[in-house]
Amino acid sequence: MKIFKKYIALILLILLVSCNDVNEIPLKSNIEIQIDGLLREKDWEDSKIITLKPSTTLFYIEDEVNLFIGIRNTDSINRYIDLYINNDSIGTINLHASMQLGERLLGDHWNDTIPTWDWGNNKDWISNNVEIVNHNENMSFQESIAPYEGFEFKILKRKIKSKKNRIRIEIKDFLGEAQDIVYPLDSERNNKENWNTINIKSQMINEK
């Protein structure tokens, strides 16, 4: 019986991971998403929607010029995002959105601090960032920041330079108390073969 239960659990896990294999992204013309972290339903209604956890949802959509990625988290934990994109044209880049935006080009050996960050160098992409609105030390972190539901990325396709891409997303707790949420669920930083493969339909990589 124990072996049978383990087998069923393994099958369910495989099915969950398979459902999270996006591959194709919906294409819609002239998308106008407000990049403010509020993830309005009307903005993302035509996107590919993936449930990572009951409290965490991922959105993918593209237009002729941009790739849009949304990450919504509703578990009352204030989180930030590390988004990794890999393809043969650009290697691996790390896009970071927290209180600041930053980007790194990653080599074969890297971690959270190596290579170092150059904050504000988000060329050809934008995301919302978390804003402190009250500096009262008696307030909790959550009370001191502007409300947000998650992060919205708008990335020019000319930056990505490829139709076939691998993506990994790390959703982390600002306070370092909650466990990271990772997509794909079984992925590893140093094994790009198990990152999520996405195929971009319309490619505009030669626009200056």
Disulfide bonds with the S-S distance in Angstrom:
none
